Amino acid sequence: MAHHSDNQDFTDIAALTIHDVKNNLAQLASEAESRGDIKSMQVAMEASGTLSGLLCFYKSETHNLHVQIELQDPAELLVDLIAAIATNHPAKSSISIIQETSQAPGIWFYDRTLIQMVLANALQNALRYARHQITITVADYSGQLMFQIQDDGDGYPQAVLENLDSHSPVTRHGTGLGLRLAQRVMALHQNQGKSGSIRLSNRMSNTNNWDITNSAKNNGACFQLFLP
């Protein structure tokens, strides 16, 4: 019994520590921005984002990650997502980010904070490897809400595509945490017996049936998030 209590104390302290360090990094990022140190700001913001993901994953492990399903505007989420990326990653301004919302539904139900966190992680990965362009799509596809992030880089490593459930790092800089957290978040979004899902693939010019917008003009990685 005492052993269980010790473990609980440790995990609680670890969670509080992660939260404190995350806030400290956000403060460092703000200070770096004020003195014009964009590179340091970007590094601090990425580290803070990683710790936010770790904290959410910890909560999911301890069954304390609760979704707040509310009525949302999917197209508005893309606007906020891209604005946040532009602020936190100004060095990537040479990469063109195109929004495709022509088939977006006006409303959907989901946890905005968690979905934006998942999409932000996917977009950061795309920014690392895109050559010139990223296309972000939101659409109603076969009764599901689909968010798609498509870049024009070299695509995902084949090992990642073949072992999606093994939580392999999506990039050589990664730990696999972002993908694991994404899958946990999807599992919490349920409707009429269906759960959300994540799909990763590599695209060739307009050959995939899922590319409903015909936006994949180049080879590249394609991240798709589906909500019931």
Residue pairs with C-beta under 8 A, 6 or more apart in sequence:
11 58
11 62
14 58
15 55
15 58
15 59
18 51
18 54
18 55
18 58
19 55
21 51
22 48
22 51
22 52
22 55
25 44
25 45
25 47
25 48
25 51
26 44
26 45
26 48
28 40
28 44
29 40
29 41
29 42
29 44
29 45
29 48
29 88
30 41
32 38
32 40
32 41
32 44
33 41
38 90
38 91
39 91
41 88
42 88
42 89
42 90
42 91
45 88
45 89
46 88
46 124
49 117
49 120
49 121
49 124
50 177
52 117
53 117
53 121
53 177
53 178
53 181
54 177
56 65
56 114
56 117
56 181
56 184
56 185
57 177
57 180
57 181
57 184
59 65
60 181
60 184
60 185
60 188
65 184
65 188
67 110
67 111
67 114
67 185
67 188
67 189
68 111
68 112
68 113
69 109
69 110
69 111
69 189
70 109
70 110
70 111
70 112
71 107
71 108
71 109
72 107
72 108
72 109
72 110
72 112
73 106
73 107
74 101
74 104
74 105
74 107
74 108
74 138
74 145
74 147
75 99
75 101
75 104
75 138
77 112
77 115
77 116
77 119
77 138
78 99
78 101
78 136
78 138
78 147
79 99
80 116
81 116
81 119
81 120
81 123
81 136
82 97
82 99
82 136
84 116
84 120
85 92
85 97
85 120
85 123
85 124
85 127
86 93
89 124
89 127
92 127
95 127
95 130
95 132
95 133
95 134
96 132
96 133
96 134
97 133
97 134
97 135
97 136
98 133
98 134
98 135
98 136
98 215
99 136
99 137
100 135
100 136
100 137
100 138
100 139
100 213
100 215
101 137
101 138
101 139
102 139
102 213
103 139
103 140
103 141
103 212
103 213
104 138
104 139
104 140
105 139
105 140
105 145
108 145
108 227
109 191
110 145
110 189
110 227
111 185
111 188
111 189
114 185
114 188
115 147
115 185
115 225
115 227
117 181
117 185
118 178
118 181
118 182
118 185
118 225
119 147
119 149
119 225
121 178
121 181
121 182
122 149
122 178
122 182
122 223
122 225
123 134
123 136
123 149
125 170
125 171
125 174
125 178
125 221
125 223
126 134
126 149
126 150
126 151
126 153
126 221
126 223
127 134
127 151
128 171
128 173
129 151
129 153
129 154
129 171
129 220
129 221
130 151
130 152
130 153
130 220
131 151
131 152
131 153
131 218
132 152
133 151
133 152
133 217
133 218
134 149
134 150
134 151
134 152
135 148
135 149
135 150
135 213
135 215
135 216
136 147
136 148
136 149
136 150
137 146
137 147
137 148
137 150
137 212
137 213
137 215
138 145
138 146
138 147
138 148
139 145
139 146
139 148
139 212
139 213
140 146
141 210
141 212
141 226
143 228
144 226
144 227
144 228
145 226
145 227
146 212
146 224
146 225
146 226
146 227
147 224
147 225
148 210
148 211
148 213
148 215
148 222
148 223
148 224
148 225
149 222
149 223
149 224
150 203
150 211
150 215
150 216
150 220
150 221
150 222
150 223
151 220
151 221
151 222
152 217
152 218
152 219
152 220
153 219
153 220
153 221
154 219
154 220
154 221
155 202
155 203
155 219
155 220
155 221
156 170
156 200
156 201
156 202
156 221
157 168
159 168
160 168
160 169
160 170
160 200
161 200
161 201
161 202
164 179
164 198
164 200
167 176
167 179
167 180
168 176
168 179
169 175
169 176
170 176
170 178
170 179
170 200
179 198
182 198
182 225
183 198
185 196
186 195
186 196
186 197
186 198
186 225
186 226
186 227
187 195
187 196
188 196
189 195
189 196
189 227
189 228
190 196
190 228
191 227
191 228
192 228
194 228
195 228
196 225
196 226
196 227
196 228
197 225
197 226
198 223
198 224
198 225
198 226
199 210
199 223
199 224
199 226
200 221
200 222
200 223
200 224
201 208
201 210
201 221
201 222
201 224
202 219
202 220
202 221
202 222
203 211
203 216
203 218
203 219
203 220
203 221
203 222
204 216
204 219
205 216
205 217
205 218
205 219
206 214
206 216
206 217
208 216
208 222
210 222
210 224
211 222
216 222
